[in-house]
Amino acid sequence: MKGTIALVAFFTISLIFTNGRASDMVSNPETIYGYALPGPNEVRIAFSGVDMPPGRIPLIQKDKEYCALKFIQCWTEKEGKERFATYEVYHQGDGTGDFSNKNVKITQGKASILRPHGPFFPLLWQPGNPEVRCGSLRLAWDYRGFVCFYGRHDSPGEYGIKLAPTPWTDIS
């Protein structure tokens, strides 16, 4: 009986905290977790990744793979509770890092963060696609142009991925 009461209390408390935190995290499209999004000429460098304004290009490198990533469009829906971005990736997999070669693969993708599904914390999951793909790399993404040094299902850590913000708006 005591175990049942403790379990019900745990789930009730989890539900209360989840409703508050989940709505706070997505309620203001101009901030992420309380941090202001970078302006058109600003970059935010965090311990977990780099936040670039739309239209600017960060370079990504791991081993012999090189990528240039450009967020084309970023928008919100459902009063800012769902966030989206379309992006374009220039992938150079031959190890040269030369984006003028004819073997550069150009792909497009769409990242999304949707309202969490599930009954309560810790049983919530993200039904969207909060990642960007570049060749074999899958990097976690957050609204507008935040790209992490690791994949969406990885714990923060060192994975040999390098991100370099640039002032570039075009790969030519």
C-alpha positions as CSV (number, residue, x, y, z in Angstrom):
1,M,0.0,0.0,0.0
2,K,2.8,2.4,0.9
3,G,4.5,1.6,-2.5
4,T,1.3,2.4,-4.4
5,I,0.9,5.7,-2.5
6,A,4.5,6.7,-3.2
7,L,4.1,5.7,-6.9
8,V,0.9,7.8,-7.3
9,A,2.6,10.8,-5.5
10,F,5.6,10.5,-7.8
11,F,3.5,10.5,-11.0
12,T,1.4,13.4,-9.7
13,I,4.4,15.5,-8.9
14,S,6.0,14.6,-12.3
15,L,2.8,15.7,-14.1
16,I,2.7,19.0,-12.3
17,F,6.4,19.8,-13.1
18,T,6.1,18.5,-16.7
19,N,3.2,20.8,-17.5
20,G,5.0,23.8,-16.3
21,R,8.4,23.1,-17.8
22,A,7.2,21.9,-21.2
23,S,5.1,24.9,-21.8
24,D,7.8,27.3,-20.6
25,M,10.3,25.7,-23.0
26,V,8.3,26.5,-26.1
27,S,6.1,29.5,-25.1
28,N,8.3,32.3,-26.5
29,P,9.7,31.8,-30.1
30,E,12.3,34.5,-29.6
31,T,14.0,32.7,-26.7
32,I,15.2,29.2,-26.1
33,Y,15.2,28.0,-22.5
34,G,15.5,31.6,-21.3
35,Y,18.3,32.6,-23.7
36,A,17.7,35.2,-26.4
37,L,18.2,34.0,-30.0
38,P,21.1,35.5,-31.8
39,G,20.5,38.6,-34.0
40,P,21.2,38.7,-37.7
41,N,24.9,39.4,-37.2
42,E,25.4,37.4,-33.9
43,V,26.6,33.9,-33.1
44,R,26.0,32.1,-29.8
45,I,28.6,29.5,-28.9
46,A,27.6,27.2,-26.1
47,F,29.2,24.1,-24.5
48,S,26.9,21.9,-26.5
49,G,26.9,23.6,-29.9
50,V,26.7,26.7,-32.0
51,D,23.6,28.9,-32.7
52,M,23.7,30.7,-36.0
53,P,21.1,33.1,-37.5
54,P,19.2,31.8,-40.5
55,G,21.1,32.3,-43.8
56,R,24.6,32.1,-42.2
57,I,26.7,29.0,-42.7
58,P,28.6,27.0,-40.1
59,L,31.2,24.5,-41.3
60,I,31.0,21.0,-39.8
61,Q,33.9,18.5,-39.8
62,K,34.4,15.0,-38.5
63,D,37.3,12.9,-39.7
64,K,37.2,13.1,-43.5
65,E,33.7,14.4,-43.7
66,Y,33.1,18.2,-44.3
67,C,29.7,19.9,-44.4
68,A,28.4,23.5,-44.9
69,L,25.0,23.9,-43.4
70,K,22.6,26.7,-44.2
71,F,19.2,27.2,-42.6
72,I,16.9,28.5,-45.3
73,Q,13.7,29.2,-43.4
74,C,12.7,29.0,-39.7
75,W,9.1,29.3,-38.4
76,T,6.8,28.4,-35.6
77,E,3.2,27.2,-35.6
78,K,0.5,26.6,-33.0
79,E,1.4,29.8,-31.0
80,G,5.1,29.0,-31.0
81,K,4.7,25.6,-29.5
82,E,5.9,23.8,-32.7
83,R,9.1,24.9,-34.4
84,F,10.4,24.1,-37.8
85,A,13.4,24.8,-40.1
86,T,14.3,23.9,-43.6
87,Y,18.0,23.6,-44.4
88,E,20.5,22.9,-47.2
89,V,23.7,20.9,-46.7
90,Y,26.8,20.8,-48.9
91,H,28.5,17.5,-48.1
92,Q,32.2,16.9,-49.1
93,G,33.1,13.3,-48.2
94,D,36.4,12.8,-50.0
95,G,38.4,14.4,-47.2
96,T,39.6,17.5,-49.1
97,G,37.1,20.0,-47.7
98,D,36.9,21.6,-51.1
99,F,33.3,22.6,-51.8
100,S,34.1,23.6,-55.4
101,N,34.7,20.0,-56.4
102,K,32.0,18.3,-58.6
103,N,31.6,15.5,-56.1
104,V,29.9,17.8,-53.5
105,K,26.5,16.4,-52.6
106,I,23.8,19.0,-52.0
107,T,20.8,17.9,-50.0
108,Q,17.8,19.6,-48.3
109,G,16.0,18.7,-45.1
110,K,13.5,19.8,-42.6
111,A,13.9,19.8,-38.8
112,S,11.1,20.0,-36.3
113,I,10.3,20.2,-32.7
114,L,6.7,19.3,-31.9
115,R,4.7,19.3,-28.7
116,P,5.9,16.4,-26.6
117,H,3.6,13.3,-26.6
118,G,3.0,11.0,-23.7
119,P,1.1,11.1,-20.4
120,F,3.7,12.7,-18.2
121,F,7.4,13.0,-17.4
122,P,9.4,10.7,-17.7
123,L,7.1,9.1,-20.3
124,L,7.2,12.0,-22.8
125,W,8.8,11.7,-26.2
126,Q,9.5,14.0,-29.1
127,P,7.5,13.1,-32.2
128,G,9.3,15.7,-34.4
129,N,12.7,15.4,-36.2
130,P,15.1,17.6,-34.1
131,E,18.2,16.9,-36.1
132,V,20.1,17.9,-39.2
133,R,21.7,15.3,-41.5
134,C,25.0,15.8,-43.2
135,G,26.4,12.7,-44.9
136,S,26.7,10.1,-42.1
137,L,26.4,12.7,-39.4
138,R,23.2,13.2,-37.5
139,L,23.4,16.3,-35.3
140,A,20.9,17.5,-32.7
141,W,19.1,20.7,-33.7
142,D,17.1,23.3,-31.8
143,Y,15.0,26.2,-33.0
144,R,16.4,28.5,-35.6
145,G,20.0,27.6,-36.1
146,F,21.3,25.8,-33.0
147,V,23.4,22.7,-34.0
148,C,25.0,20.5,-31.4
149,F,28.3,18.7,-31.3
150,Y,26.5,15.4,-30.9
151,G,23.5,13.4,-32.2
152,R,20.0,13.7,-30.9
153,H,20.1,10.4,-29.0
154,D,23.7,10.9,-27.7
155,S,24.7,12.2,-24.4
156,P,26.7,15.5,-24.4
157,G,30.3,14.6,-24.9
158,E,33.3,14.5,-27.2
159,Y,32.5,12.8,-30.5
160,G,35.2,14.4,-32.7
161,I,32.8,16.8,-34.4
162,K,34.0,20.4,-35.0
163,L,31.7,23.3,-35.7
164,A,33.0,26.6,-37.1
165,P,30.7,29.6,-37.5
166,T,31.4,31.7,-40.6
167,P,30.0,35.1,-41.9
168,W,29.2,33.3,-45.2
169,T,25.7,33.4,-46.6
170,D,26.5,31.4,-49.8
171,I,28.8,28.5,-50.8
172,S,30.4,29.3,-54.2
